[in-house]
């Protein structure tokens, strides 16, 4: 059986090949393989380049809290766009809808609102703070 490290490397390589680079290796992939009813999504937001160190420190704390307190989150990996270093995207896999709902209620995620108010992150041009896109699995695997 492959280790978490191997799964993380696989997902990291897959997303890097898709045009993204990991942000300081922030994130995790659990031993549990994504099941048929799992939810996969991308969540994107912009950092303030003047507060990059603060943004990365916040994301390190956020990913650690999600990993420790949310067993229904199977993968949660931050990536930086290769073409726009201020654009961050999380690759997320949730066990089910309940895990997605639970994630949205967490106090550590609520800290994102404070980070936006403090100017650590910036909204997109149209004013949205975070863009979330659900993905429908067509084919593929994870080890």
SULGIKA-V667685 format. One record per backbone hydrogen bond with DSSP energy under -1.0 kcal/mol. CO is the residue of the C=O (numbers start at 1). NH is the residue of the N-H. If there is no record, write none. Layout:
[[CO & NH] [CO & NH]]
This chain:
[[3 & 7] [4 & 8] [5 & 9] [6 & 10] [7 & 11] [8 & 12] [9 & 13] [10 & 14] [11 & 15] [12 & 16] [13 & 17] [14 & 18] [15 & 20] [16 & 19] [19 & 82] [21 & 80] [22 & 24] [23 & 26] [26 & 78] [28 & 76] [35 & 38] [39 & 94] [40 & 135] [41 & 92] [42 & 133] [43 & 90] [44 & 131] [45 & 88] [46 & 122] [48 & 51] [51 & 55] [52 & 56] [53 & 57] [54 & 58] [55 & 59] [56 & 60] [57 & 61] [58 & 62] [59 & 63] [60 & 64] [61 & 65] [62 & 66] [63 & 67] [64 & 68] [65 & 69] [66 & 70] [70 & 73] [72 & 95] [74 & 30] [75 & 93] [76 & 28] [77 & 91] [78 & 23] [79 & 89] [80 & 21] [84 & 87] [86 & 47] [87 & 81] [88 & 45] [89 & 79] [90 & 43] [91 & 77] [92 & 41] [93 & 74] [93 & 75] [94 & 39] [96 & 100] [97 & 101] [98 & 102] [99 & 103] [100 & 104] [102 & 105] [103 & 106] [106 & 110] [109 & 112] [110 & 113] [111 & 115] [112 & 116] [113 & 117] [114 & 118] [115 & 120] [116 & 119] [120 & 48] [124 & 127] [128 & 124] [131 & 44] [133 & 42]]
